[in-house]
Amino acid sequence: MTPWAGQFLAQHPNCNSIYWSLGTMLSIFRQYTFDDSFSQVFVSAKFLKEYQIALTFASDYDDEGAPTNGVFRPTWDLSKVTPESIARFKDKNPNVDIKVFISIGNRGTQHPFKPLNNKTWIDNATESLTHLIKNEDYNLHVDGIDVLYEHIDASPGDFIECVGQLIRNLKEKGVVSEASISPSFALNEEYYPLLYSAVSFFVDWVDYQFQSELKPVFDPTTLVKRYNELTKLYPRRKLFAGYSAENEDWATLSPIVFFLGGMDILKKRKAPGVSIHYHNYYADAPNKD
């Protein structure tokens, strides 16, 4: 059982059937994490064909919080997220396809997308992420890149030009084999749909972050309705249902609502999978708000 499910079931002991029903429908599960908490996760080929570790975050800001114009560095726990910890997790789960993604951006308003010069940002981002992914001394065998900015201090045109070209560069150069974008409510009109339209051929997954809805989601029906609305913008075959298991996000979307709505989304709406932010992010993350 995953840690987030254990936390949920400890508070809702009568809901074991919800978790296992949800699990039997999953094809892909993504965990956002900045440490090696994935090593505690129970993974079974009976429930999953693929498990994605999305590392949070690669940031183009320095230690003082100044933008570096596309020079990305890892802010996850380098002492815990190591080639050895990734290899052990893969060896422990040989029947499930384990993939590693690097998520660029940040949650909240700190460290927004803010290029100082578009061309330079693209060049710097391509070079720095290529170095991070292909580093022989710190080789995590990264499969993909994920774009998760919850705040953007730039025009839609700048965002699309910079991030779209970065995705194209990394995929065309063979640096990554997959790419995903992770929109949230506030940016899901002018920014992410236009980005997807511009580089749809290069985007494999769209991981919508339901915990960032403007209004709280109090019932599963509302969650399913919202997912159906999103399929008008993004193909259903690519569209994950994203959720945060952090206590700070429960006021917007509680575990019970997500699990009940998620069962419908996975079983009836044929979603490819779900994602969970699992860890005490706000207490421990290096770049907390």
ChimeraX attribute file (.defattr): number of C-alpha atoms within 10 A of each C-alpha:
attribute: neighborCount
match mode: 1-to-1
recipient: residues
	/A:1	13
	/A:2	16
	/A:3	16
	/A:4	19
	/A:5	21
	/A:6	14
	/A:7	13
	/A:8	19
	/A:9	17
	/A:10	12
	/A:11	10
	/A:12	13
	/A:13	11
	/A:14	9
	/A:15	15
	/A:16	15
	/A:17	10
	/A:18	16
	/A:19	19
	/A:20	13
	/A:21	15
	/A:22	21
	/A:23	21
	/A:24	16
	/A:25	21
	/A:26	22
	/A:27	18
	/A:28	21
	/A:29	23
	/A:30	22
	/A:31	25
	/A:32	25
	/A:33	24
	/A:34	27
	/A:35	21
	/A:36	20
	/A:37	17
	/A:38	24
	/A:39	16
	/A:40	11
	/A:41	15
	/A:42	11
	/A:43	23
	/A:44	17
	/A:45	15
	/A:46	13
	/A:47	18
	/A:48	19
	/A:49	16
	/A:50	20
	/A:51	24
	/A:52	19
	/A:53	26
	/A:54	25
	/A:55	24
	/A:56	27
	/A:57	27
	/A:58	23
	/A:59	25
	/A:60	27
	/A:61	21
	/A:62	13
	/A:63	9
	/A:64	6
	/A:65	12
	/A:66	10
	/A:67	19
	/A:68	18
	/A:69	21
	/A:70	28
	/A:71	21
	/A:72	25
	/A:73	19
	/A:74	18
	/A:75	19
	/A:76	21
	/A:77	17
	/A:78	13
	/A:79	9
	/A:80	14
	/A:81	20
	/A:82	16
	/A:83	14
	/A:84	13
	/A:85	17
	/A:86	22
	/A:87	14
	/A:88	12
	/A:89	17
	/A:90	17
	/A:91	12
	/A:92	13
	/A:93	16
	/A:94	12
	/A:95	15
	/A:96	19
	/A:97	14
	/A:98	22
	/A:99	19
	/A:100	20
	/A:101	26
	/A:102	26
	/A:103	26
	/A:104	23
	/A:105	24
	/A:106	22
	/A:107	19
	/A:108	14
	/A:109	14
	/A:110	16
	/A:111	23
	/A:112	20
	/A:113	28
	/A:114	21
	/A:115	21
	/A:116	13
	/A:117	12
	/A:118	17
	/A:119	15
	/A:120	15
	/A:121	21
	/A:122	23
	/A:123	17
	/A:124	19
	/A:125	27
	/A:126	23
	/A:127	17
	/A:128	18
	/A:129	23
	/A:130	18
	/A:131	15
	/A:132	19
	/A:133	20
	/A:134	16
	/A:135	12
	/A:136	10
	/A:137	8
	/A:138	15
	/A:139	14
	/A:140	22
	/A:141	17
	/A:142	19
	/A:143	19
	/A:144	24
	/A:145	28
	/A:146	25
	/A:147	23
	/A:148	22
	/A:149	23
	/A:150	22
	/A:151	19
	/A:152	19
	/A:153	13
	/A:154	14
	/A:155	13
	/A:156	17
	/A:157	12
	/A:158	17
	/A:159	21
	/A:160	20
	/A:161	16
	/A:162	23
	/A:163	21
	/A:164	21
	/A:165	19
	/A:166	22
	/A:167	27
	/A:168	17
	/A:169	20
	/A:170	22
	/A:171	18
	/A:172	12
	/A:173	12
	/A:174	12
	/A:175	20
	/A:176	21
	/A:177	15
	/A:178	21
	/A:179	22
	/A:180	22
	/A:181	25
	/A:182	21
	/A:183	23
	/A:184	23
	/A:185	16
	/A:186	15
	/A:187	16
	/A:188	15
	/A:189	13
	/A:190	12
	/A:191	20
	/A:192	25
	/A:193	18
	/A:194	18
	/A:195	20
	/A:196	20
	/A:197	14
	/A:198	15
	/A:199	15
	/A:200	15
	/A:201	9
	/A:202	19
	/A:203	22
	/A:204	15
	/A:205	23
	/A:206	24
	/A:207	23
	/A:208	24
	/A:209	21
	/A:210	23
	/A:211	26
	/A:212	21
	/A:213	14
	/A:214	11
	/A:215	11
	/A:216	17
	/A:217	20
	/A:218	15
	/A:219	15
	/A:220	21
	/A:221	14
	/A:222	14
	/A:223	23
	/A:224	21
	/A:225	12
	/A:226	14
	/A:227	22
	/A:228	14
	/A:229	11
	/A:230	16
	/A:231	14
	/A:232	9
	/A:233	16
	/A:234	18
	/A:235	13
	/A:236	18
	/A:237	15
	/A:238	16
	/A:239	25
	/A:240	24
	/A:241	24
	/A:242	26
	/A:243	27
	/A:244	26
	/A:245	24
	/A:246	18
	/A:247	15
	/A:248	13
	/A:249	17
	/A:250	18
	/A:251	13
	/A:252	16
	/A:253	25
	/A:254	22
	/A:255	22
	/A:256	19
	/A:257	17
	/A:258	26
	/A:259	21
	/A:260	19
	/A:261	21
	/A:262	27
	/A:263	22
	/A:264	19
	/A:265	26
	/A:266	21
	/A:267	15
	/A:268	10
	/A:269	16
	/A:270	14
	/A:271	24
	/A:272	20
	/A:273	26
	/A:274	22
	/A:275	23
	/A:276	20
	/A:277	22
	/A:278	21
	/A:279	22
	/A:280	14
	/A:281	22
	/A:282	14
	/A:283	10
	/A:284	11
	/A:285	18
	/A:286	14
	/A:287	20
	/A:288	13
	/A:289	13
